[in-house]
Amino acid sequence: MYVVCVTIWVKPGSLDPFIEATLKNHRGTRQEPGNLRFDVLRKEDDPTQFFLYEVYRSKDDFAKHQQTEHYL
């Protein structure tokens, strides 16, 4: 198992495009055979801060994910 955790602070004027792109990435990633989990979390007291929690079967599966259209 390979876990990726990412904390992101989004500029206030970029929230809507960021959310749209992140949800598109989430939907595509969940279709990948090597992906086991992908959570998109938003901090309650700071709506510009997000946390992505991704779980893959292997490090190679994550590398494959980084080559997909929805990731790029």
DSSP file (Angstrom, degrees, kcal/mol; ACC not computed):
  #  RESIDUE AA STRUCTURE BP1 BP2  ACC     N-H-->O    O-->H-N    N-H-->O    O-->H-N    TCO  KAPPA ALPHA  PHI   PSI    X-CA   Y-CA   Z-CA
    1    1 A M              0   0    0      0, 0.0     2,-0.4     0, 0.0    56,-0.2   0.000 360.0 360.0 360.0 143.4    0.0    0.0    0.0
    2    2 A Y  E     -A   56   0A   0     54,-2.7    54,-3.1    56,-0.2     2,-0.4  -0.994 360.0-162.1-132.2 124.9    1.2    3.5   -0.8
    3    3 A V  E     -A   55   0A   0     -2,-0.4     2,-0.4    52,-0.2    52,-0.2  -0.893   4.8-167.8-114.2 136.1   -0.4    6.6    0.8
    4    4 A V  E     -A   54   0A   0     50,-2.9    50,-3.0    -2,-0.4     2,-0.4  -0.988   4.0-173.8-121.6 128.1   -0.1   10.2   -0.4
    5    5 A C  E     -A   53   0A   0     -2,-0.4     2,-0.4    48,-0.2    48,-0.2  -0.988   5.7-178.5-123.2 128.5   -1.2   13.1    1.8
    6    6 A V  E     -A   52   0A   0     46,-2.4    46,-2.9    -2,-0.4     2,-0.5  -0.991  13.9-161.0-132.1 129.1   -1.3   16.6    0.5
    7    7 A T  E     -A   51   0A   0     -2,-0.4     2,-0.4    44,-0.2    44,-0.2  -0.937  18.0-174.6-107.1 131.5   -2.2   19.9    2.2
    8    8 A I  E     -A   50   0A   0     42,-2.8    42,-3.1    -2,-0.5     2,-0.5  -0.985  19.3-159.3-131.6 133.7   -3.1   22.8   -0.1
    9    9 A W  E     -A   49   0A   0     -2,-0.4     2,-0.4    40,-0.2    40,-0.2  -0.969  20.6-155.7-108.7 123.4   -3.9   26.4    0.6
   10   10 A V        -     0   0    0     38,-3.2     5,-0.1    -2,-0.5    -2,-0.0  -0.815  21.7-111.6-103.8 135.5   -5.9   27.9   -2.3
   11   11 A K    >   -     0   0    0     -2,-0.4     3,-2.6     1,-0.1     4,-0.3  -0.434  33.9-117.9 -61.1 136.5   -5.9   31.6   -3.1
   12   12 A P  G >  S+     0   0    0      0, 0.0     3,-1.1     0, 0.0     4,-0.3   0.823 112.8  52.3 -50.4 -39.3   -9.5   32.9   -2.3
   13   13 A G  G 3  S+     0   0    0      1,-0.2     3,-0.1     2,-0.1    -2,-0.1   0.564 108.1  53.4 -74.4  -6.8  -10.2   34.0   -5.9
   14   14 A S  G <> S+     0   0    0     -3,-2.6     4,-2.2     1,-0.1    -1,-0.2   0.277  75.6 103.8-109.5   8.8   -9.2   30.5   -7.2
   15   15 A L  H <> S+     0   0    0     -3,-1.1     4,-2.9    -4,-0.3     5,-0.2   0.937  78.9  48.4 -60.9 -51.1  -11.4   28.4   -5.0
   16   16 A D  H  > S+     0   0    0     -4,-0.3     4,-2.4     1,-0.2    -1,-0.2   0.932 114.5  44.1 -60.9 -48.4  -14.1   27.5   -7.6
   17   17 A P  H  > S+     0   0    0      0, 0.0     4,-2.5     0, 0.0    -1,-0.2   0.892 114.7  51.3 -62.6 -36.9  -11.6   26.4  -10.4
   18   18 A F  H  X S+     0   0    0     -4,-2.2     4,-2.7     2,-0.2     5,-0.2   0.944 110.9  46.8 -63.9 -47.0   -9.6   24.5   -7.8
   19   19 A I  H  X S+     0   0    0     -4,-2.9     4,-2.6     1,-0.2     5,-0.2   0.922 113.0  49.7 -61.6 -44.4  -12.6   22.6   -6.5
   20   20 A E  H  X S+     0   0    0     -4,-2.4     4,-1.9    -5,-0.2    -1,-0.2   0.934 114.5  43.6 -60.1 -47.7  -13.8   21.8  -10.0
   21   21 A A  H  X S+     0   0    0     -4,-2.5     4,-2.3     1,-0.2    -2,-0.2   0.882 114.3  50.5 -66.5 -38.3  -10.4   20.5  -11.1
   22   22 A T  H  X S+     0   0    0     -4,-2.7     4,-2.7    -5,-0.2    -2,-0.2   0.902 110.4  48.2 -69.2 -40.5   -9.9   18.5   -7.8
   23   23 A L  H  X S+     0   0    0     -4,-2.6     4,-2.6    -5,-0.2    -1,-0.2   0.865 110.7  51.9 -68.2 -34.6  -13.3   16.8   -8.0
   24   24 A K  H  X S+     0   0    0     -4,-1.9     4,-2.2    -5,-0.2    -2,-0.2   0.928 111.8  46.9 -64.0 -43.9  -12.6   15.9  -11.7
   25   25 A N  H  X S+     0   0    0     -4,-2.3     4,-2.8     2,-0.2    -2,-0.2   0.918 111.6  52.1 -61.9 -43.7   -9.3   14.4  -10.6
   26   26 A H  H  X S+     0   0    0     -4,-2.7     4,-2.3     2,-0.2    -2,-0.2   0.939 109.8  47.6 -58.0 -50.4  -11.0   12.6   -7.7
   27   27 A R  H  X S+     0   0    0     -4,-2.6     4,-0.5     1,-0.2    -1,-0.2   0.914 115.8  44.8 -60.9 -43.8  -13.7   11.0  -10.0
   28   28 A G  H >< S+     0   0    0     -4,-2.2     3,-1.0     1,-0.2     4,-0.4   0.909 111.8  52.1 -66.6 -41.6  -11.1    9.9  -12.5
   29   29 A T  H >< S+     0   0    0     -4,-2.8     3,-1.7     1,-0.3     6,-0.3   0.884 101.8  59.2 -63.3 -39.9   -8.7    8.6   -9.9
   30   30 A R  H 3< S+     0   0    0     -4,-2.3    -1,-0.3     1,-0.3    -2,-0.2   0.695 101.4  57.4 -65.5 -16.6  -11.4    6.5   -8.2
   31   31 A Q  T << S+     0   0    0     -3,-1.0    -1,-0.3    -4,-0.5    -2,-0.2   0.605  83.3 103.1 -86.0 -13.0  -11.8    4.7  -11.6
   32   32 A E  S X  S-     0   0    0     -3,-1.7     3,-1.4    -4,-0.4    29,-0.0  -0.512  73.6-136.0 -72.8 135.0   -8.1    3.6  -11.6
   33   33 A P  T 3  S+     0   0    0      0, 0.0    -1,-0.1     0, 0.0    28,-0.1   0.788 103.0  53.4 -62.4 -26.7   -7.6   -0.1  -10.7
   34   34 A G  T 3  S+     0   0    0     27,-0.1    23,-2.7    22,-0.1     2,-0.5   0.538  88.4  94.8 -86.5  -6.2   -4.7    0.8   -8.4
   35   35 A N  E <   +B   56   0A   0     -3,-1.4    21,-0.3    -6,-0.3     3,-0.1  -0.746  40.9 172.2 -91.6 130.0   -6.5    3.4   -6.4
   36   36 A L  E     +     0   0A   0     19,-3.3     2,-0.3    -2,-0.5    20,-0.2   0.681  67.7   0.3-103.3 -25.9   -8.1    2.3   -3.1
   37   37 A R  E     -B   55   0A   0     18,-1.6    18,-2.8    -8,-0.0    -1,-0.4  -0.974  48.2-177.8-163.6 145.7   -9.2    5.6   -1.7
   38   38 A F  E     -B   54   0A   0     -2,-0.3     2,-0.4    16,-0.2    16,-0.2  -0.796  13.0-176.1-150.9 105.8   -9.2    9.3   -2.4
   39   39 A D  E     -B   53   0A   0     14,-2.9    14,-2.2    -2,-0.3     2,-0.6  -0.874  11.1-160.7-105.5 135.2  -10.6   11.7    0.1
   40   40 A V  E     -B   52   0A   0     -2,-0.4     2,-0.4    12,-0.2    12,-0.2  -0.968  19.1-177.2-113.1 114.7  -11.0   15.5   -0.5
   41   41 A L  E     -B   51   0A   0     10,-2.6    10,-2.5    -2,-0.6     2,-0.4  -0.883  14.1-158.3-118.1 145.1  -11.3   17.3    2.8
   42   42 A R  E     -B   50   0A   0     -2,-0.4     8,-0.2     8,-0.2     2,-0.2  -0.982  27.0-115.4-124.0 131.3  -11.9   21.0    3.4
   43   43 A K    >   -     0   0    0      6,-2.6     3,-0.6     3,-0.4     6,-0.2  -0.447  18.3-144.2 -68.6 131.1  -11.0   22.7    6.7
   44   44 A E  T 3  S+     0   0    0      1,-0.2    -1,-0.1    -2,-0.2     0, 0.0   0.889  97.2  39.2 -65.4 -41.8  -14.1   24.0    8.4
   45   45 A D  T 3  S+     0   0    0      1,-0.3    -1,-0.2     2,-0.0    -2,-0.1   0.407 123.9  39.5 -94.7   4.3  -12.5   27.1    9.9
   46   46 A D    X   -     0   0    0     -3,-0.6     3,-2.4     3,-0.2    -3,-0.4  -0.661  65.0-172.2-147.6  88.7  -10.4   28.0    6.9
   47   47 A P  T 3  S+     0   0    0      0, 0.0    -3,-0.1     0, 0.0    -2,-0.0   0.513  83.2  64.3 -66.0  -2.2  -12.2   27.3    3.6
   48   48 A T  T 3  S+     0   0    0    -39,-0.1   -38,-3.2    -6,-0.0     2,-0.5   0.489  87.7  84.3 -94.3  -3.6   -9.1   27.9    1.6
   49   49 A Q  E <   +A    9   0A   0     -3,-2.4    -6,-2.6    -6,-0.2     2,-0.3  -0.873  56.3 178.1-106.5 128.9   -7.3   24.9    3.1
   50   50 A F  E     -AB   8  42A   0    -42,-3.1   -42,-2.8    -2,-0.5     2,-0.4  -0.890  15.9-155.3-125.1 155.1   -7.8   21.4    1.7
   51   51 A F  E     -AB   7  41A   0    -10,-2.5   -10,-2.6    -2,-0.3     2,-0.5  -0.990   6.6-161.1-132.8 123.6   -6.3   18.0    2.5
   52   52 A L  E     -AB   6  40A   0    -46,-2.9   -46,-2.4    -2,-0.4     2,-0.5  -0.910   4.2-170.7-106.5 129.4   -6.1   15.2    0.0
   53   53 A Y  E     +AB   5  39A   0    -14,-2.2   -14,-2.9    -2,-0.5     2,-0.4  -0.963  11.3 177.6-122.2 112.5   -5.7   11.6    1.3
   54   54 A E  E     -AB   4  38A   0    -50,-3.0   -50,-2.9    -2,-0.5     2,-0.4  -0.937  11.8-166.6-121.9 137.2   -5.0    9.1   -1.5
   55   55 A V  E     -AB   3  37A   0    -18,-2.8   -19,-3.3    -2,-0.4   -18,-1.6  -0.988   8.9-178.9-126.4 129.5   -4.3    5.4   -1.1
   56   56 A Y  E     -AB   2  35A   0    -54,-3.1   -54,-2.7    -2,-0.4   -21,-0.2  -0.858  37.8-120.5-122.1 156.9   -2.9    3.2   -3.9
   57   57 A R  S    S-     0   0    0    -23,-2.7     2,-0.3    -2,-0.3   -22,-0.1   0.867  94.2  -5.3 -62.9 -35.6   -2.1   -0.5   -4.1
   58   58 A S  S  > S-     0   0    0    -24,-0.3     4,-1.5   -57,-0.1   -56,-0.2  -0.955  71.2-103.5-152.6 167.3    1.6    0.3   -4.8
   59   59 A K  H  > S+     0   0    0     -2,-0.3     4,-2.1     1,-0.2     5,-0.1   0.855 121.1  57.8 -63.0 -35.1    4.0    3.2   -5.5
   60   60 A D  H  > S+     0   0    0      1,-0.2     4,-2.3     2,-0.2    -1,-0.2   0.874 101.5  54.9 -63.3 -37.3    3.9    2.1   -9.2
   61   61 A D  H  > S+     0   0    0      2,-0.2     4,-2.0     1,-0.2    -1,-0.2   0.885 107.7  49.5 -64.0 -37.4    0.1    2.6   -9.2
   62   62 A F  H  X S+     0   0    0     -4,-1.5     4,-1.8     2,-0.2    -2,-0.2   0.910 108.9  52.3 -65.8 -41.1    0.6    6.2   -8.0
   63   63 A A  H  < S+     0   0    0     -4,-2.1     4,-0.3     1,-0.2    -2,-0.2   0.896 109.4  49.7 -61.1 -40.0    3.2    6.8  -10.7
   64   64 A K  H >< S+     0   0    0     -4,-2.3     3,-1.6     1,-0.2     4,-0.3   0.901 107.0  55.7 -63.8 -40.2    0.7    5.6  -13.3
   65   65 A H  H >< S+     0   0    0     -4,-2.0     3,-1.7     1,-0.3     6,-0.3   0.879  99.1  60.8 -57.9 -39.2   -1.9    7.9  -11.7
   66   66 A Q  T 3< S+     0   0    0     -4,-1.8    -1,-0.3     1,-0.3    -2,-0.2   0.574 102.3  53.5 -68.8  -7.6    0.5   10.9  -12.3
   67   67 A Q  T <  S+     0   0    0     -3,-1.6    -1,-0.3    -4,-0.3    -2,-0.2   0.418  86.1 108.9-103.1  -0.6    0.4   10.1  -16.1
   68   68 A T  S <> S-     0   0    0     -3,-1.7     4,-2.3    -4,-0.3     3,-0.2  -0.357  76.0-121.1 -78.7 157.5   -3.4   10.2  -16.4
   69   69 A E  T  4 S+     0   0    0      1,-0.2    -1,-0.1     2,-0.2   -44,-0.1   0.903 112.2  53.5 -62.2 -43.0   -5.3   13.0  -18.2
   70   70 A H  T  4 S+     0   0    0      1,-0.2    -1,-0.2     2,-0.2   -45,-0.1   0.788 111.2  46.7 -68.5 -25.6   -7.4   13.9  -15.1
   71   71 A Y  T  4        0   0    0     -6,-0.3    -1,-0.2    -3,-0.2    -2,-0.2   0.914 360.0 360.0 -77.1 -45.8   -4.2   14.3  -13.0
   72   72 A L     <        0   0    0     -4,-2.3    -1,-0.2   -47,-0.0    -2,-0.2   0.501 360.0 360.0 -68.3 360.0   -2.3   16.4  -15.5
